[in-house]
């Protein structure tokens, strides 16, 4: 296999990259920074030695918190060659089978013994290990490896890995959105490069990042956000290149009605900001007479301090003015994207009631475009389904729930995993169509095709 240096660089870790740490079924997203301590699963280490290594490499945590690539093991542990019992019925778990105490294990760690060596010591000092069945012995070794082996795998972030991470650690932050449901959302909304997609989500930016990843930096994504500003913590964890963010626009959901009515003025200042500035100016005017009365008793040091304070205020005011100007430019750019009402897809996944949001944002979609709405509960989506049926303008409406089951696949003991997710939420999907507004709502009935009407008249004749 040829060694292409240019192609190989994208698979190697660099300083500043966002990565995902993995041990077992536990994930954590971090950024590689020099000499920054990372705490993961009650262990601390530094990611300095990971720079330049390939993604999906397993590292061993050595003394001093340094990472060392784990060498591939050619053979399994020597315990596989030992004898095993026929069943476990005579084994009593009374806590006396292990001769090594906790203090003995800590002493072994201090002596510098690695995880595999400690596990071997535990096996040798266990009085019941040889009586266990082969399956029970493997289970015992797997459990001890999880506890004593100081290893961590570093992965490249992807929407599947980050969805599994959020769902396993903080499912409430992503509205209990499971990764198989997220995959269905991206498919049903027909997310692809070069499209214009509207996204309204309160899932810490996970859905927004997944849409951007699927589009590959081509097209445009308009994030409709509630509150004072967009939340994009999950988007940062993806570690997208700079040109990905050039395709991202933001628009506050509170201005949707004004944009639809044509009354949105993107050149005007924010009225709430103007009110805050006028209140601040009034407060400064009240404090000015007091400062003037104290000027007679001031010394040069106080005058210099006051001048520095005024300079800092001017700098802050200038920075705030620049930020407000940037915000207005972003609002104008997003409004220009929306005014055409020719979006190619709509994705909604939030903790808010989806019905008013869906009814408002559907007006920005072009005809024959897909939309998908996620909710942890089906009742809000039933209401959306009923409203869309009454209003018209959509076809192929489907309300579905996703079902996922994990299986343990091992020789002679393949079975479903005992602990698994109870539900993956519900999805409402459909397609927009152009409506004939010239006819009244009651007269929009499906007429028979002309050839069929001709056949009927001929038969009657």
C-alpha positions, 0 to 999 in steps of 0.5 A: 500500500503506497504511503501518501504523505498528503492523504495520511495527514488528515488521519493524524492528530494535530494540536488544537484538534477536537477528539473523542476519548473512549474507554469501553462504552464511555466517551468524552470530547476534548481538545488537544492542548499542550500541557493541559491536564485531562481527567477521564474516568477518574484518571488524569493524563496529558495529550501531548504525546498523541500529536502526530499519532493516527486516530483510533489508536489505543494509548496506555497511560504511564507514570506522570500522565504521559500517553504511550501507544499500546503495542499489539498483542500477538497472543492472549493472556496465559489464563486461556490455556489453564483448565476450566470447570464444567459449571459454576454451581459449587462456587460460593461468592463469599468474598474470601476467594481472593487472597490479595487485599486492596493494600496488596494491589496498591503496593503492586501499582506502586512497584510499577506493575502494569494492568495485565500483570496485576490481572495475572496476579489476581488470577493466580491468587484466586481460589475459585478461578480454575473452577469457573467455566470458560465463559465465566473466566473470560467474563472475570478477565474482562471485568478486571481489565476494565478496572485495572488496565490504564488504556484510552482510545482516541477517536475522530469526532463524527455525528454517530460517536458524538450522539452516542456520547451525549446519549450515554452521559447527558441524554437530557441535553439532546432531548433523549435523541438516540443516534439511530433516530438522528440517522433517520432524521438526516435521511428523511430530510434528504440532507446533502451537499449543496442544499439549503436547510433550516434547522431549529434545535435545542440539542446542544448543537448536535443536530446542527453539527450532524447536518453540517457534517452531512453537507460537507461544507457545501450549501447553506444551513440556517439555524433558527434559534430561540432566546438571546443567541444560538447554542453550538457547543456540540458543533465545536466538538465536531472540529469543522474546518473554517470554511464549514462555518462560512455556510452557517447562518443564524436567525432568531425565531422571534423575528419569523412573523415579522419576516413573513409579514415583510415588516422586518427592518434589518438596518434598524438597531435593536430596541432593547439595546437602545433602551439599555444604552439610554438608561446607562447614559442617564446613570452616567449623567447622575454621577457626573456632578458628584465627580465634578464636586470632588475634582477640587480635592483630587491629586494627579494619581486619581486624575490618571486613574479616572482617565484610564477608566474612561478609556476602558469605557470607550474601548468597551463601547467601541467593541460593543458597537462592532459586535452589534454591527456584526449581529445586524449583518448576520441577521441581514444575511440570514433574512436574505437567505430566507426571503426567497422561501426556497429552502430545500429541507427543514429539521426540527428537534427541540424541547419546545412544542413543535406545532407553532414552530413547524407551521411558521417555518414550513412557509420558507420551504419550496414545494416538493421539499421534505421536512422532519420533526423530532419529539420525545413524546408522540402527543405533540406530533399527533397535534402537528399531524392533525393541523397539517391535514386540516391546513393542506399543503403537505403530503406523505405524512408519516408518524413513526417511532424508532426501535433499536436492540443491541445483541451480544454476539459471542460463541454459544451465548448470543442474546439481546443485551439486558440493559438497553434504551427503552425508546428512541422518540418519535418522528413526523415527516412529510413533503410540501406541495404547492397549493392552489390559492385561487380556489376557496378551501371548500372547493379544492376537491379531487376532480376526475381526470378528463379521459375517465370523464369521457369514458363515463359519458360514452358508457352512458350514451 
